Amino acid sequence: MKASQDIAKIQLTEEFRICPKCGYELGFHSSFQRDENGYRIILICPECGARYDVGWRM
């Protein structure tokens, strides 16, 4: 399974562990994408490869 090239921005509420695209319920893998201010932390669904930006930075 390849990760999607698109990164959807998601607004966090109480919990974000279910993939909005495919319904996978066991959480996400993470990746780090460099930008001008450091790194964006991107969540990747292990089932369908959808990628999400929840606003986390490091």
mmCIF file of the N, C-alpha and C atoms, coordinates in Angstrom:
data_MODEL
# 
_entry.id   MODEL 
# 
loop_
_atom_site.group_PDB 
_atom_site.id 
_atom_site.type_symbol 
_atom_site.label_atom_id 
_atom_site.label_alt_id 
_atom_site.label_comp_id 
_atom_site.label_asym_id 
_atom_site.label_entity_id 
_atom_site.label_seq_id 
_atom_site.pdbx_PDB_ins_code 
_atom_site.Cartn_x 
_atom_site.Cartn_y 
_atom_site.Cartn_z 
_atom_site.occupancy 
_atom_site.B_iso_or_equiv 
_atom_site.pdbx_formal_charge 
_atom_site.auth_seq_id 
_atom_site.auth_comp_id 
_atom_site.auth_asym_id 
_atom_site.auth_atom_id 
_atom_site.pdbx_PDB_model_num 
ATOM 1   N N  . MET A 1 1  ? 0.849   -1.184 0.000  1.00 0.00 ? 1  MET A N  1 
ATOM 2   C CA . MET A 1 1  ? 0.000   0.000  0.000  1.00 0.00 ? 1  MET A CA 1 
ATOM 3   C C  . MET A 1 1  ? 0.882   1.229  0.000  1.00 0.00 ? 1  MET A C  1 
ATOM 4   N N  . LYS A 1 2  ? 0.676   2.112  -0.953 1.00 0.00 ? 2  LYS A N  1 
ATOM 5   C CA . LYS A 1 2  ? 1.406   3.378  -0.998 1.00 0.00 ? 2  LYS A CA 1 
ATOM 6   C C  . LYS A 1 2  ? 0.607   4.456  -0.285 1.00 0.00 ? 2  LYS A C  1 
ATOM 7   N N  . ALA A 1 3  ? 1.335   5.382  0.322  1.00 0.00 ? 3  ALA A N  1 
ATOM 8   C CA . ALA A 1 3  ? 0.683   6.524  0.965  1.00 0.00 ? 3  ALA A CA 1 
ATOM 9   C C  . ALA A 1 3  ? 0.165   7.473  -0.108 1.00 0.00 ? 3  ALA A C  1 
ATOM 10  N N  . SER A 1 4  ? -0.938  8.096  0.165  1.00 0.00 ? 4  SER A N  1 
ATOM 11  C CA . SER A 1 4  ? -1.501  9.098  -0.734 1.00 0.00 ? 4  SER A CA 1 
ATOM 12  C C  . SER A 1 4  ? -0.559  10.290 -0.839 1.00 0.00 ? 4  SER A C  1 
ATOM 13  N N  . GLN A 1 5  ? -0.502  10.911 -2.001 1.00 0.00 ? 5  GLN A N  1 
ATOM 14  C CA . GLN A 1 5  ? 0.287   12.130 -2.158 1.00 0.00 ? 5  GLN A CA 1 
ATOM 15  C C  . GLN A 1 5  ? -0.432  13.329 -1.546 1.00 0.00 ? 5  GLN A C  1 
ATOM 16  N N  . ASP A 1 6  ? -1.758  13.256 -1.449 1.00 0.00 ? 6  ASP A N  1 
ATOM 17  C CA . ASP A 1 6  ? -2.534  14.345 -0.856 1.00 0.00 ? 6  ASP A CA 1 
ATOM 18  C C  . ASP A 1 6  ? -2.468  14.260 0.667  1.00 0.00 ? 6  ASP A C  1 
ATOM 19  N N  . ILE A 1 7  ? -2.411  15.418 1.312  1.00 0.00 ? 7  ILE A N  1 
ATOM 20  C CA . ILE A 1 7  ? -2.426  15.477 2.773  1.00 0.00 ? 7  ILE A CA 1 
ATOM 21  C C  . ILE A 1 7  ? -3.637  16.301 3.191  1.00 0.00 ? 7  ILE A C  1 
ATOM 22  N N  . ALA A 1 8  ? -4.596  15.645 3.852  1.00 0.00 ? 8  ALA A N  1 
ATOM 23  C CA . ALA A 1 8  ? -5.812  16.328 4.301  1.00 0.00 ? 8  ALA A CA 1 
ATOM 24  C C  . ALA A 1 8  ? -5.564  16.971 5.659  1.00 0.00 ? 8  ALA A C  1 
ATOM 25  N N  . LYS A 1 9  ? -6.000  18.214 5.818  1.00 0.00 ? 9  LYS A N  1 
ATOM 26  C CA . LYS A 1 9  ? -5.910  18.879 7.119  1.00 0.00 ? 9  LYS A CA 1 
ATOM 27  C C  . LYS A 1 9  ? -7.124  18.478 7.943  1.00 0.00 ? 9  LYS A C  1 
ATOM 28  N N  . ILE A 1 10 ? -6.861  18.054 9.183  1.00 0.00 ? 10 ILE A N  1 
ATOM 29  C CA . ILE A 1 10 ? -7.907  17.582 10.088 1.00 0.00 ? 10 ILE A CA 1 
ATOM 30  C C  . ILE A 1 10 ? -7.868  18.417 11.362 1.00 0.00 ? 10 ILE A C  1 
ATOM 31  N N  . GLN A 1 11 ? -9.025  18.845 11.826 1.00 0.00 ? 11 GLN A N  1 
ATOM 32  C CA . GLN A 1 11 ? -9.139  19.541 13.108 1.00 0.00 ? 11 GLN A CA 1 
ATOM 33  C C  . GLN A 1 11 ? -9.387  18.492 14.183 1.00 0.00 ? 11 GLN A C  1 
ATOM 34  N N  . LEU A 1 12 ? -8.493  18.414 15.169 1.00 0.00 ? 12 LEU A N  1 
ATOM 35  C CA . LEU A 1 12 ? -8.645  17.418 16.228 1.00 0.00 ? 12 LEU A CA 1 
ATOM 36  C C  . LEU A 1 12 ? -9.777  17.793 17.176 1.00 0.00 ? 12 LEU A C  1 
ATOM 37  N N  . THR A 1 13 ? -10.484 16.761 17.642 1.00 0.00 ? 13 THR A N  1 
ATOM 38  C CA . THR A 1 13 ? -11.478 16.935 18.697 1.00 0.00 ? 13 THR A CA 1 
ATOM 39  C C  . THR A 1 13 ? -10.977 16.126 19.892 1.00 0.00 ? 13 THR A C  1 
ATOM 40  N N  . GLU A 1 14 ? -11.782 15.271 20.459 1.00 0.00 ? 14 GLU A N  1 
ATOM 41  C CA . GLU A 1 14 ? -11.351 14.498 21.621 1.00 0.00 ? 14 GLU A CA 1 
ATOM 42  C C  . GLU A 1 14 ? -10.354 13.406 21.267 1.00 0.00 ? 14 GLU A C  1 
ATOM 43  N N  . GLU A 1 15 ? -10.565 12.706 20.162 1.00 0.00 ? 15 GLU A N  1 
ATOM 44  C CA . GLU A 1 15 ? -9.697  11.592 19.785 1.00 0.00 ? 15 GLU A CA 1 
ATOM 45  C C  . GLU A 1 15 ? -9.693  11.451 18.268 1.00 0.00 ? 15 GLU A C  1 
ATOM 46  N N  . PHE A 1 16 ? -8.532  11.117 17.711 1.00 0.00 ? 16 PHE A N  1 
ATOM 47  C CA . PHE A 1 16 ? -8.422  10.873 16.273 1.00 0.00 ? 16 PHE A CA 1 
ATOM 48  C C  . PHE A 1 16 ? -7.661  9.566  16.088 1.00 0.00 ? 16 PHE A C  1 
ATOM 49  N N  . ARG A 1 17 ? -8.395  8.462  15.963 1.00 0.00 ? 17 ARG A N  1 
ATOM 50  C CA . ARG A 1 17 ? -7.765  7.163  15.746 1.00 0.00 ? 17 ARG A CA 1 
ATOM 51  C C  . ARG A 1 17 ? -8.442  6.373  14.635 1.00 0.00 ? 17 ARG A C  1 
ATOM 52  N N  . ILE A 1 18 ? -9.604  6.841  14.168 1.00 0.00 ? 18 ILE A N  1 
ATOM 53  C CA . ILE A 1 18 ? -10.331 6.163  13.097 1.00 0.00 ? 18 ILE A CA 1 
ATOM 54  C C  . ILE A 1 18 ? -10.135 6.946  11.804 1.00 0.00 ? 18 ILE A C  1 
ATOM 55  N N  . CYS A 1 19 ? -9.689  6.251  10.760 1.00 0.00 ? 19 CYS A N  1 
ATOM 56  C CA . CYS A 1 19 ? -9.449  6.904  9.473  1.00 0.00 ? 19 CYS A CA 1 
ATOM 57  C C  . CYS A 1 19 ? -10.773 7.345  8.847  1.00 0.00 ? 19 CYS A C  1 
ATOM 58  N N  . PRO A 1 20 ? -10.924 8.644  8.532  1.00 0.00 ? 20 PRO A N  1 
ATOM 59  C CA . PRO A 1 20 ? -12.155 9.123  7.908  1.00 0.00 ? 20 PRO A CA 1 
ATOM 60  C C  . PRO A 1 20 ? -12.386 8.539  6.515  1.00 0.00 ? 20 PRO A C  1 
ATOM 61  N N  . LYS A 1 21 ? -11.320 8.127  5.843  1.00 0.00 ? 21 LYS A N  1 
ATOM 62  C CA . LYS A 1 21 ? -11.447 7.625  4.471  1.00 0.00 ? 21 LYS A CA 1 
ATOM 63  C C  . LYS A 1 21 ? -11.920 6.172  4.423  1.00 0.00 ? 21 LYS A C  1 
ATOM 64  N N  . CYS A 1 22 ? -11.308 5.287  5.234  1.00 0.00 ? 22 CYS A N  1 
ATOM 65  C CA . CYS A 1 22 ? -11.625 3.857  5.117  1.00 0.00 ? 22 CYS A CA 1 
ATOM 66  C C  . CYS A 1 22 ? -12.239 3.242  6.367  1.00 0.00 ? 22 CYS A C  1 
ATOM 67  N N  . GLY A 1 23 ? -12.219 3.967  7.500  1.00 0.00 ? 23 GLY A N  1 
ATOM 68  C CA . GLY A 1 23 ? -12.809 3.453  8.724  1.00 0.00 ? 23 GLY A CA 1 
ATOM 69  C C  . GLY A 1 23 ? -11.892 2.592  9.580  1.00 0.00 ? 23 GLY A C  1 
ATOM 70  N N  . TYR A 1 24 ? -10.633 2.441  9.183  1.00 0.00 ? 24 TYR A N  1 
ATOM 71  C CA . TYR A 1 24 ? -9.668  1.677  9.992  1.00 0.00 ? 24 TYR A CA 1 
ATOM 72  C C  . TYR A 1 24 ? -9.651  2.252  11.402 1.00 0.00 ? 24 TYR A C  1 
ATOM 73  N N  . GLU A 1 25 ? -9.711  1.382  12.431 1.00 0.00 ? 25 GLU A N  1 
ATOM 74  C CA . GLU A 1 25 ? -9.936  1.839  13.804 1.00 0.00 ? 25 GLU A CA 1 
ATOM 75  C C  . GLU A 1 25 ? -8.746  1.737  14.749 1.00 0.00 ? 25 GLU A C  1 
ATOM 76  N N  . LEU A 1 26 ? -7.587  1.300  14.291 1.00 0.00 ? 26 LEU A N  1 
ATOM 77  C CA . LEU A 1 26 ? -6.485  1.030  15.213 1.00 0.00 ? 26 LEU A CA 1 
ATOM 78  C C  . LEU A 1 26 ? -5.372  2.065  15.166 1.00 0.00 ? 26 LEU A C  1 
ATOM 79  N N  . GLY A 1 27 ? -5.672  3.293  14.785 1.00 0.00 ? 27 GLY A N  1 
ATOM 80  C CA . GLY A 1 27 ? -4.686  4.368  14.844 1.00 0.00 ? 27 GLY A CA 1 
ATOM 81  C C  . GLY A 1 27 ? -3.876  4.527  13.570 1.00 0.00 ? 27 GLY A C  1 
ATOM 82  N N  . PHE A 1 28 ? -2.775  5.265  13.682 1.00 0.00 ? 28 PHE A N  1 
ATOM 83  C CA . PHE A 1 28 ? -2.015  5.712  12.520 1.00 0.00 ? 28 PHE A CA 1 
ATOM 84  C C  . PHE A 1 28 ? -0.519  5.504  12.699 1.00 0.00 ? 28 PHE A C  1 
ATOM 85  N N  . HIS A 1 29 ? 0.177   5.429  11.574 1.00 0.00 ? 29 HIS A N  1 
ATOM 86  C CA . HIS A 1 29 ? 1.634   5.539  11.553 1.00 0.00 ? 29 HIS A CA 1 
ATOM 87  C C  . HIS A 1 29 ? 1.946   7.027  11.466 1.00 0.00 ? 29 HIS A C  1 
ATOM 88  N N  . SER A 1 30 ? 3.193   7.408  11.701 1.00 0.00 ? 30 SER A N  1 
ATOM 89  C CA . SER A 1 30 ? 3.563   8.824  11.590 1.00 0.00 ? 30 SER A CA 1 
ATOM 90  C C  . SER A 1 30 ? 4.758   8.988  10.665 1.00 0.00 ? 30 SER A C  1 
ATOM 91  N N  . SER A 1 31 ? 4.832   10.158 10.047 1.00 0.00 ? 31 SER A N  1 
ATOM 92  C CA . SER A 1 31 ? 5.986   10.528 9.234  1.00 0.00 ? 31 SER A CA 1 
ATOM 93  C C  . SER A 1 31 ? 6.296   11.992 9.509  1.00 0.00 ? 31 SER A C  1 
ATOM 94  N N  . PHE A 1 32 ? 7.471   12.409 9.105  1.00 0.00 ? 32 PHE A N  1 
ATOM 95  C CA . PHE A 1 32 ? 7.930   13.771 9.362  1.00 0.00 ? 32 PHE A CA 1 
ATOM 96  C C  . PHE A 1 32 ? 8.276   14.420 8.035  1.00 0.00 ? 32 PHE A C  1 
ATOM 97  N N  . GLN A 1 33 ? 7.709   15.585 7.791  1.00 0.00 ? 33 GLN A N  1 
ATOM 98  C CA . GLN A 1 33 ? 7.928   16.296 6.537  1.00 0.00 ? 33 GLN A CA 1 
ATOM 99  C C  . GLN A 1 33 ? 8.551   17.649 6.850  1.00 0.00 ? 33 GLN A C  1 
ATOM 100 N N  . ARG A 1 34 ? 9.746   17.875 6.312  1.00 0.00 ? 34 ARG A N  1 
ATOM 101 C CA . ARG A 1 34 ? 10.458  19.122 6.581  1.00 0.00 ? 34 ARG A CA 1 
ATOM 102 C C  . ARG A 1 34 ? 9.742   20.295 5.916  1.00 0.00 ? 34 ARG A C  1 
ATOM 103 N N  . ASP A 1 35 ? 9.642   21.398 6.647  1.00 0.00 ? 35 ASP A N  1 
ATOM 104 C CA . ASP A 1 35 ? 9.175   22.658 6.071  1.00 0.00 ? 35 ASP A CA 1 
ATOM 105 C C  . ASP A 1 35 ? 10.076  23.776 6.581  1.00 0.00 ? 35 ASP A C  1 
ATOM 106 N N  . GLU A 1 36 ? 9.738   25.018 6.291  1.00 0.00 ? 36 GLU A N  1 
ATOM 107 C CA . GLU A 1 36 ? 10.608  26.149 6.626  1.00 0.00 ? 36 GLU A CA 1 
ATOM 108 C C  . GLU A 1 36 ? 10.764  26.380 8.126  1.00 0.00 ? 36 GLU A C  1 
ATOM 109 N N  . ASN A 1 37 ? 9.864   25.825 8.940  1.00 0.00 ? 37 ASN A N  1 
ATOM 110 C CA . ASN A 1 37 ? 9.900   26.029 10.392 1.00 0.00 ? 37 ASN A CA 1 
ATOM 111 C C  . ASN A 1 37 ? 10.288  24.781 11.177 1.00 0.00 ? 37 ASN A C  1 
ATOM 112 N N  . GLY A 1 38 ? 10.765  23.756 10.529 1.00 0.00 ? 38 GLY A N  1 
ATOM 113 C CA . GLY A 1 38 ? 11.116  22.504 11.205 1.00 0.00 ? 38 GLY A CA 1 
ATOM 114 C C  . GLY A 1 38 ? 10.484  21.327 10.491 1.00 0.00 ? 38 GLY A C  1 
ATOM 115 N N  . TYR A 1 39 ? 9.633   20.578 11.208 1.00 0.00 ? 39 TYR A N  1 
ATOM 116 C CA . TYR A 1 39 ? 8.975   19.409 10.632 1.00 0.00 ? 39 TYR A CA 1 
ATOM 117 C C  . TYR A 1 39 ? 7.488   19.419 10.931 1.00 0.00 ? 39 TYR A C  1 
ATOM 118 N N  . ARG A 1 40 ? 6.699   18.980 9.944  1.00 0.00 ? 40 ARG A N  1 
ATOM 119 C CA . ARG A 1 40 ? 5.282   18.691 10.142 1.00 0.00 ? 40 ARG A CA 1 
ATOM 120 C C  . ARG A 1 40 ? 5.181   17.210 10.481 1.00 0.00 ? 40 ARG A C  1 
ATOM 121 N N  . ILE A 1 41 ? 4.356   16.863 11.455 1.00 0.00 ? 41 ILE A N  1 
ATOM 122 C CA . ILE A 1 41 ? 4.113   15.463 11.783 1.00 0.00 ? 41 ILE A CA 1 
ATOM 123 C C  . ILE A 1 41 ? 2.847   15.047 11.037 1.00 0.00 ? 41 ILE A C  1 
ATOM 124 N N  . ILE A 1 42 ? 3.000   14.088 10.130 1.00 0.00 ? 42 ILE A N  1 
ATOM 125 C CA . ILE A 1 42 ? 1.909   13.634 9.275  1.00 0.00 ? 42 ILE A CA 1 
ATOM 126 C C  . ILE A 1 42 ? 1.488   12.241 9.727  1.00 0.00 ? 42 ILE A C  1 
ATOM 127 N N  . LEU A 1 43 ? 0.190   12.027 9.896  1.00 0.00 ? 43 LEU A N  1 
ATOM 128 C CA . LEU A 1 43 ? -0.346  10.717 10.264 1.00 0.00 ? 43 LEU A CA 1 
ATOM 129 C C  . LEU A 1 43 ? -0.762  9.977  8.998  1.00 0.00 ? 43 LEU A C  1 
ATOM 130 N N  . ILE A 1 44 ? -0.415  8.686  8.923  1.00 0.00 ? 44 ILE A N  1 
ATOM 131 C CA . ILE A 1 44 ? -0.698  7.870  7.743  1.00 0.00 ? 44 ILE A CA 1 
ATOM 132 C C  . ILE A 1 44 ? -1.518  6.657  8.169  1.00 0.00 ? 44 ILE A C  1 
ATOM 133 N N  . CYS A 1 45 ? -2.641  6.441  7.501  1.00 0.00 ? 45 CYS A N  1 
ATOM 134 C CA . CYS A 1 45 ? -3.461  5.265  7.776  1.00 0.00 ? 45 CYS A CA 1 
ATOM 135 C C  . CYS A 1 45 ? -2.737  4.019  7.253  1.00 0.00 ? 45 CYS A C  1 
ATOM 136 N N  . PRO A 1 46 ? -2.490  3.015  8.105  1.00 0.00 ? 46 PRO A N  1 
ATOM 137 C CA . PRO A 1 46 ? -1.804  1.816  7.642  1.00 0.00 ? 46 PRO A CA 1 
ATOM 138 C C  . PRO A 1 46 ? -2.658  0.939  6.722  1.00 0.00 ? 46 PRO A C  1 
ATOM 139 N N  . GLU A 1 47 ? -3.957  1.163  6.710  1.00 0.00 ? 47 GLU A N  1 
ATOM 140 C CA . GLU A 1 47 ? -4.848  0.355  5.875  1.00 0.00 ? 47 GLU A CA 1 
ATOM 141 C C  . GLU A 1 47 ? -4.965  0.905  4.452  1.00 0.00 ? 47 GLU A C  1 
ATOM 142 N N  . CYS A 1 48 ? -5.271  2.197  4.316  1.00 0.00 ? 48 CYS A N  1 
ATOM 143 C CA . CYS A 1 48 ? -5.527  2.756  2.979  1.00 0.00 ? 48 CYS A CA 1 
ATOM 144 C C  . CYS A 1 48 ? -4.461  3.736  2.504  1.00 0.00 ? 48 CYS A C  1 
ATOM 145 N N  . GLY A 1 49 ? -3.558  4.172  3.387  1.00 0.00 ? 49 GLY A N  1 
ATOM 146 C CA . GLY A 1 49 ? -2.484  5.082  2.992  1.00 0.00 ? 49 GLY A CA 1 
ATOM 147 C C  . GLY A 1 49 ? -2.859  6.554  3.016  1.00 0.00 ? 49 GLY A C  1 
ATOM 148 N N  . ALA A 1 50 ? -4.077  6.892  3.436  1.00 0.00 ? 50 ALA A N  1 
ATOM 149 C CA . ALA A 1 50 ? -4.475  8.305  3.510  1.00 0.00 ? 50 ALA A CA 1 
ATOM 150 C C  . ALA A 1 50 ? -3.569  9.034  4.500  1.00 0.00 ? 50 ALA A C  1 
ATOM 151 N N  . ARG A 1 51 ? -3.227  10.294 4.174  1.00 0.00 ? 51 ARG A N  1 
ATOM 152 C CA . ARG A 1 51 ? -2.341  11.075 5.042  1.00 0.00 ? 51 ARG A CA 1 
ATOM 153 C C  . ARG A 1 51 ? -3.098  12.275 5.598  1.00 0.00 ? 51 ARG A C  1 
ATOM 154 N N  . TYR A 1 52 ? -2.795  12.599 6.877  1.00 0.00 ? 52 TYR A N  1 
ATOM 155 C CA . TYR A 1 52 ? -3.501  13.661 7.578  1.00 0.00 ? 52 TYR A CA 1 
ATOM 156 C C  . TYR A 1 52 ? -2.526  14.569 8.307  1.00 0.00 ? 52 TYR A C  1 
ATOM 157 N N  . ASP A 1 53 ? -2.786  15.870 8.224  1.00 0.00 ? 53 ASP A N  1 
ATOM 158 C CA . ASP A 1 53 ? -2.037  16.882 8.966  1.00 0.00 ? 53 ASP A CA 1 
ATOM 159 C C  . ASP A 1 53 ? -2.965  17.397 10.056 1.00 0.00 ? 53 ASP A C  1 
ATOM 160 N N  . VAL A 1 54 ? -2.607  17.121 11.321 1.00 0.00 ? 54 VAL A N  1 
ATOM 161 C CA . VAL A 1 54 ? -3.434  17.556 12.446 1.00 0.00 ? 54 VAL A CA 1 
ATOM 162 C C  . VAL A 1 54 ? -2.865  18.805 13.113 1.00 0.00 ? 54 VAL A C  1 
ATOM 163 N N  . GLY A 1 55 ? -1.851  19.405 12.497 1.00 0.00 ? 55 GLY A N  1 
ATOM 164 C CA . GLY A 1 55 ? -1.298  20.652 13.011 1.00 0.00 ? 55 GLY A CA 1 
ATOM 165 C C  . GLY A 1 55 ? -0.124  20.485 13.951 1.00 0.00 ? 55 GLY A C  1 
ATOM 166 N N  . TRP A 1 56 ? 0.352   19.260 14.152 1.00 0.00 ? 56 TRP A N  1 
ATOM 167 C CA . TRP A 1 56 ? 1.500   19.052 15.036 1.00 0.00 ? 56 TRP A CA 1 
ATOM 168 C C  . TRP A 1 56 ? 2.786   19.443 14.329 1.00 0.00 ? 56 TRP A C  1 
ATOM 169 N N  . ARG A 1 57 ? 3.660   20.136 15.042 1.00 0.00 ? 57 ARG A N  1 
ATOM 170 C CA . ARG A 1 57 ? 4.958   20.559 14.493 1.00 0.00 ? 57 ARG A CA 1 
ATOM 171 C C  . ARG A 1 57 ? 6.050   20.237 15.495 1.00 0.00 ? 57 ARG A C  1 
ATOM 172 N N  . MET A 1 58 ? 7.258   20.078 14.994 1.00 0.00 ? 58 MET A N  1 
ATOM 173 C CA . MET A 1 58 ? 8.416   19.947 15.881 1.00 0.00 ? 58 MET A CA 1 
ATOM 174 C C  . MET A 1 58 ? 9.634   20.544 15.222 1.00 0.00 ? 58 MET A C  1 
# 
